[in-house]
């Protein structure tokens, strides 16, 4: 067959495509496997992050008396005076950092705005600790992912926790 001056043999073209079919199916299988692997990895990361979140919530509930002592600048300074309570508060901060970092890295926060807001709320429990360079010195920043660290500092500087104005810490029984 002649198509505009080019000889075209249909049987040769079909033969060529039949030879390419196994390679094309292998390439398609590899692409499908990578997509499946990526989706499974994302789902596993979300599951792990949500497990850390549940563990963090349990600790927060058990230590809510200390958690609310850091609600505002005045109550935070009183918290620092009580060494045992301050150590518990720092332990809760460490647990929060790693749990929220797991969620931050696992979730697509552009599409999951509710998770982004939840992460911000938990960061705000530790606002005064985060913005204090003496209590949270720069050499400790290396333990966290740089993106999450930037998000955490921006949240602590830009937002004010609603419970800070209520001074809940005065009403918490010791």
N, C-alpha and C positions, 0 to 999 in steps of 0.2 A: 504494500500500500504506500502511496506517495502522498505526503501531506506538505504541501507548499515547498516542494523541492527536497524534503527530508524523507528518506526511506524509513518506513516504520513497519516492523514485522511484529504482528500481534502475538504470535506464538513465542517469539523471543522475549517480549515484554512480560508475558504471563509466566514464562519460565524464570525470568529474573526475579519477579515478585514472589514466586513460590520459594525461591532460594532465600529471600530476605525474610520470609514469614517467621521462621524459628527465631531469628535474631530480634525481630520486632516484638515477638511475644516475650522473649527474655527481658528485653528492655522495659516493656510495659509491666512485667511482674516485679522487676527491681524498683520501678517508680512507685508501684502500688505498695510494695513492702516498706519502702522508706516513709511513705505517707502514713501507713498504719503504725509503724514504729514511732514516728514523731507524735502521732495522736496518743498512742499508749504511754509514751514518756510524759506527755503533758498531763494526762489523766493520773498517772502515778504521782507526779509532782503535786498535783492538786490534792490528792488523797493524803499524801504525807503532810502537806501544809495544813490541811484541815485537822489532822490528828494532833499536830503541834498546837493548833489553835484551841482544840478541846482541852488539852492538858493545861494550857495557859489559863483558860477560863476557870478550871477547877482550882488552880493555885490562887487566882485572883479572888475567887469566892472565899477561900479559906483565910486569906490575908487581906480582906477588904478594909479592916481597921487601919492597917498600915498604908494601904494604897491611897486612901482618901486623905491621909495626913500630908501628902505632897500636892494638895489641890491648888494652893496659891503660894505666893512668896513667903508670907508670914508663917503659915503652917508648915511650909517646907523647912524654914529655919528652925522651927521647934522640933521637927522630925530629926534633923541633923544632930540636935542636942541629945537625943535618946539613941545611943549607939546600937543597942539591940534592934530597935525598930528600924533604924536606918539601914542596918545590914539586911534585914528582911526586904526592905524597899529596894535596895540595890539588886538583890537576888531576883525579885520580881521584874526589875528593869531588864536584867540579862535574859530571862525567860521570854519577856515580851519582845525584845529585839530579835531574837532568833526565830520566834514563831511568826512575827509580823514580816520579817525578811523572807521567810519561806513563802508566805502568802503573796507578798509583793512580787517575788520572782516567778511564782507559779501562775498567777492570774494575769489575764489581759485587762489591766485596769482602765484602758480606754473604753472597753465595752462593759466592764463589771464595776460600775460606779458605786454600787452598794458596798462592795468589798473595799474599795478605795476609801470610802467614808469611814468604814469600820476600822481600818488600819489607822486612819488619822485620829479617831477617838481614843484608841488604846495608846497611841504615842503621846497624846495630850495628858494622860495620867502622869507622865514623867517629864512634862515641859520644863520645869525648873532644874531638874537634874541634867537634862540634855543641853540646855543653853549655858550651863555653868561650866566654864573651862577648868575650874579647880575640881569639881566633882566628876566630870566626864572629860578627862584630858585627851588631847589629840592622839597620844600614843595608843589609846584604846580604840580609836576609830578604825584601825586596820583590820579589826576582826569582822567588820561588816562589809558587804558589797557596796561599792562606791555609789551606785545609783540609789540604793536604799538609804544610804547615809545622807545623801543630798535631799531625798524626799523627807526623811525624818527631821533634819535640821530646818528645812523650809516649813514643815508643818508646825514645829515647835515655835518658830519665830513669828509666823504669820497668823496663827489661830490662837484664840483664847478659849480655854475649856469653859463650858457653861456652868459647871459646878464650882468653878473658882470663886465666882461672886457670891455664892451661897455660904461659903466657909463651912462646909460640911464637917471639917476636921474638929470643930469645937463640939459637935454633937456626937462624935464617935466615941463610944464607951471603950475604955482601955481595959 
